C-alpha cells in the first residue's frame, strides 16, 4: 500500500516536474569500459540461493534499472555490490578493479554509495545531522550539504527537525541527500518508491536529471515497472535470483517484460511466434 501524504508534506507540495524529468533518461555516450561489472554472481542466504550466476555491466552515465517481484533477489544484488552481502561465487569489479572482497566502508569511500530500502535514517538526529553523517568520509566533489538544500528546497528550513518527525517522502529525500554528500561516482537506489504516494514518487524521480548532471551513474532497484521503464537507459529483470530479461527499454516489448517479471516461459515475438524468455534466455543490447 502507498503511504498517504498529508497536505503538510513539504515534499509533495513542491509543484511540477520538468519535461526532462518525465522523459526517459537516455544514457551518456557509451563508454568503452563499464564502471560496475558483475560476473556470474551467486549469493546464498543460508541454504537459500538468492542470486544464481547474475552478470551485468553498468556504464558511466547510465540509469541501470533492476526490476522484479518481491523475493526476486534485487535488493540482495544491490547489497552485494555495496559489500553488505558476501557472494558465494562470482566477482564484482568497480572502475576496472576487483572489489569482491573489499569491505563496504572502503567501497563507500572509493565512490559507491547506497540509499537502502526503508531509508535507514537516524530518527533521533536532525535532518542536517543525518546529512553530516553522509559527509563524514566524503570524496572531493560537487555535492555539499548546501547543494542538497538547493536540490530539495524545503529542506533547509527544516534542517533542525528530527527525521523521525518527517513524512515518508521527506525521509526519502534526506536519505538521498545523505548519499549524495559523500560525492559518489555510483549511486545505488533500493526501492525508492516503496510505501510512498504516487505524487511523491514522481517528484523523487523528477530529481534524477539534476543528479545525473553532476556526473553520477545510477543503479536502481524498483518494483514499479512503469517507473523504471520511464527513467532507465538499461533494464534487467530478475526472477527467483536469475536474469529473465535484459536490454534497453526501447528494445523490449511490454509482453516480454510481463513474461520476464511473472515467470512466464514464453512471450510473443515480433513475428508472431512464441519466444522463450525463461529460464536461460535473455534479450540483450550489449554483450557480456
HUURDA-V88415 format. One record per pair of residues at least 12 apart in sequence whose ideal C-beta (glycine too) atoms are under 8 Angstrom apart, sorted by sequence separation. I is the first residue (numbers start at 1). J is the second residue. If there is no record, write none. Layout:
I/J  I/J
//
This chain:
41/53  42/54  66/78  80/92  158/170  192/204  220/232  234/246  235/247  245/257  255/267  265/277  40/53  41/54  87/100  94/107  132/145  176/189  192/205  234/247  235/248  255/268  264/277  265/278  40/54  41/55  131/145  234/248  235/249  245/259  253/267  264/278  40/55  95/110  233/248  234/249  244/259  245/260  253/268  263/278  38/54  39/55  83/99  94/110  95/111  154/170  176/192  233/249  244/260  38/55  94/111  128/145  131/148  232/249  235/252  244/261  253/270  260/277  38/56  94/112  155/173  259/277  260/278  37/56  38/57  54/73  83/102  155/174  244/263  256/275  259/278  36/56  37/57  83/103  84/104  172/192  229/249  237/257  36/57  37/58  83/104  113/134  152/173  239/260  256/277  36/58  51/73  82/104  83/105  155/177  205/227  235/257  239/261  34/57  35/58  50/73  54/77  83/106  201/224  208/231  237/260  239/262  240/263  34/58  35/59  83/107  172/196  187/211  237/261  239/263  34/59  35/60  51/76  82/107  152/177  205/230  33/59  50/76  51/77  82/108  151/177  201/227  205/231  168/195  169/196  256/283  31/59  109/137  111/139  127/155  168/196  169/197  172/200  176/204  192/220  229/257  30/59  31/60  51/80  83/112  108/137  110/139  148/177  151/180  187/216  189/218  193/222  194/223  31/61  43/73  82/112  84/114  109/139  185/215  186/216  187/217  189/219  190/220  191/221  192/222  193/223  28/59  45/76  81/112  127/158  128/159  169/200  173/204  176/207  180/211  185/216  186/217  187/218  188/219  189/220  190/221  191/222  193/224  252/283  27/59  28/60  29/61  82/114  105/137  127/159  128/160  145/177  148/180  168/200  172/204  184/216  185/217  186/218  187/219  188/220  189/221  191/223  225/257  245/277  251/283  28/61  43/76  126/159  127/160  130/163  147/180  148/181  186/219  244/277  27/61  28/62  43/77  126/160  127/161  169/203  193/227  244/278  251/285  27/62  79/114  126/161  169/204  176/211  244/279  247/282  27/63  41/77  51/87  53/89  54/90  78/114  126/162  127/163  145/181  225/261  242/278  246/282  247/283  43/80  53/90  79/116  125/162  126/163  143/180  144/181  242/279  245/282  246/283  247/284  248/285  25/63  124/162  125/163  143/181  244/282  245/283  246/284  247/285  38/77  41/80  123/162  127/166  143/182  239/278  243/282  123/163  124/164  143/183  122/163  123/164  142/183  43/85  75/117  121/163  141/183  38/81  43/86  131/174  134/177  138/181  139/182  140/183  43/87  44/88  130/174  134/178  138/182  139/183  36/81  42/87  43/88  133/178  134/179  137/182  138/183  139/184  41/87  42/88  131/177  134/180  135/181  42/89  127/174  131/178  134/181  135/182  41/89  42/90  130/178  134/182  40/89  41/90  40/90  41/91  121/171  131/181  39/90  40/91  41/92  234/285  38/90  39/91  119/171  234/286  38/91  39/92  119/172  121/174  38/92  39/93  121/175  37/92  38/93  119/174  120/175  152/207  36/92  37/93  119/175  151/207  36/93  115/172  121/178  36/94  34/93  35/94  116/175  151/210  35/95  115/175  151/211  115/176  33/96  115/178  115/179  114/179  113/179  113/180  113/182  113/184  143/214  111/183  112/184  115/187  142/214  111/184  112/185  113/186  114/187  115/188  117/190  118/191  141/214  142/215  108/182  111/185  112/186  113/187  114/188  115/189  116/190  117/191  111/186  113/188  114/189  115/190  108/184  112/188  114/190  118/194  115/192  117/194  95/185  94/186  117/221  82/188  81/188  78/188  79/190  78/190  75/190  74/190  75/191  74/191  58/186  81/219  14/153  14/154  11/152  13/154  78/219  11/154  78/221  10/154  77/221  63/208  75/221  74/221  10/158  63/212  74/223  35/185  36/186  35/186  61/212  64/217  66/219  70/223  61/215  64/218  66/220  67/221  69/223  12/167  62/217  63/218  64/219  65/220  66/221  67/222  68/223  11/167  61/217  62/218  64/220  65/221  66/222  67/223  12/169  60/217  63/220  65/222  9/167  11/169  59/217  67/225  8/167  11/170  58/217  9/169  10/170  6/167  9/170  11/172  58/219  67/228  77/238  5/167  11/173  5/168  65/228  3/167  5/169  65/229  74/238  3/168  72/237  73/238  76/241  3/169  65/231  72/238  65/232  72/239  73/240  63/231  64/232  67/235  72/240  73/241  63/232  64/233  65/234  67/236  68/237  71/240  72/241  73/242  63/233  64/234  65/235  66/236  67/237  68/238  69/239  62/233  63/234  64/235  65/236  66/237  67/238  68/239  62/234  64/236  66/238  58/234  56/236  36/217  35/217  25/208  36/219  21/205  22/206  25/209  54/238  12/197  17/202  21/206  17/203  21/207  12/199  21/208  25/212  54/241  56/243  12/200  18/206  21/209  52/240  54/242  55/243  11/200  14/203  17/206  20/209  52/241  53/242  54/243  51/241  52/242  56/246  67/257  5/196  9/200  12/203  18/209  50/241  3/195  5/197  11/203  49/241  69/261  2/195  3/196  4/197  68/261  69/262  1/195  2/196  3/197  5/199  67/261  2/197  5/200  2/198  3/200  43/241  24/229  24/230  25/231  27/233  23/230  24/231  25/232  26/233  27/234  22/230  24/232  25/233  24/233  24/249  57/286  57/288  56/288  55/288
//
